[in-house]
Amino acid sequence: MDAQLLLQARQLSVAEQLELMDALWADISSRHAAPGPNEAQMAELERRLTEHELNPEDAVPWIEVKAAALSQIGR
């Protein structure tokens, strides 16, 4: 990575850095170039899938998760 470019990005405000990250990620995504999960992430995904398959009743529907989250932030 270009050290000068990183230095310039670090001089941005946090809000501007987040905006830059969002723009970069949107560009990467639009080119279908986002990296897949690494080996450790794949292992964790497989572990979670196995756990779900063994105990499907433990899953909480998205609508309940969303409602709980929104109630915690007062919406």
C-alpha positions as CSV (number, residue, x, y, z in Angstrom):
1,M,0.0,0.0,0.0
2,D,1.1,3.5,-0.7
3,A,2.3,5.0,2.7
4,Q,1.5,8.5,1.5
5,L,-2.0,7.6,0.7
6,L,-2.5,6.0,4.1
7,L,-1.1,9.1,5.7
8,Q,-3.5,11.3,3.8
9,A,-6.4,9.1,4.9
10,R,-5.4,9.3,8.5
11,Q,-5.6,13.1,8.3
12,L,-9.3,12.9,7.5
13,S,-11.9,13.2,10.3
14,V,-13.4,9.9,11.5
15,A,-16.6,10.7,9.7
16,E,-14.6,11.2,6.4
17,Q,-12.6,8.0,7.0
18,L,-15.9,6.1,7.4
19,E,-17.2,7.7,4.2
20,L,-14.1,6.7,2.4
21,M,-14.3,3.1,3.7
22,D,-17.9,3.0,2.6
23,A,-17.1,4.3,-0.9
24,L,-14.1,1.9,-1.3
25,W,-16.2,-1.1,-0.1
26,A,-19.1,-0.2,-2.5
27,D,-16.6,0.0,-5.3
28,I,-15.0,-3.4,-4.4
29,S,-18.5,-4.9,-4.1
30,S,-19.7,-3.5,-7.4
31,R,-16.8,-5.3,-9.1
32,H,-17.7,-8.5,-7.3
33,A,-14.1,-8.5,-5.9
34,A,-14.9,-8.9,-2.2
35,P,-12.7,-11.6,-0.6
36,G,-14.3,-14.7,0.7
37,P,-13.9,-15.9,4.3
38,N,-10.5,-17.0,5.4
39,E,-9.7,-20.4,6.8
40,A,-10.6,-19.5,10.4
41,Q,-13.8,-17.8,9.4
42,M,-14.8,-20.8,7.4
43,A,-14.2,-23.1,10.4
44,E,-16.4,-20.8,12.5
45,L,-19.1,-20.8,9.9
46,E,-19.0,-24.6,9.7
47,R,-19.1,-24.8,13.5
48,R,-22.1,-22.5,13.7
49,L,-24.0,-24.4,10.9
50,T,-23.4,-27.7,12.6
51,E,-24.6,-26.3,15.9
52,H,-27.7,-25.0,14.2
53,E,-28.4,-28.3,12.5
54,L,-28.1,-30.1,15.8
55,N,-30.4,-27.5,17.6
56,P,-32.6,-25.7,15.1
57,E,-35.1,-24.8,17.8
58,D,-32.4,-22.5,19.4
59,A,-32.6,-20.1,16.4
60,V,-34.3,-16.8,17.0
61,P,-36.3,-15.4,14.1
62,W,-34.9,-12.2,12.6
63,I,-38.1,-10.3,13.3
64,E,-37.7,-10.9,17.0
65,V,-34.0,-10.0,17.0
66,K,-34.7,-6.8,15.1
67,A,-37.6,-5.9,17.5
68,A,-35.4,-6.5,20.6
69,A,-32.6,-4.4,19.1
70,L,-34.9,-1.5,18.2
71,S,-36.5,-1.6,21.7
72,Q,-33.1,-1.3,23.3
73,I,-32.3,1.9,21.3
74,G,-35.7,3.3,21.9
75,R,-37.4,3.0,18.5
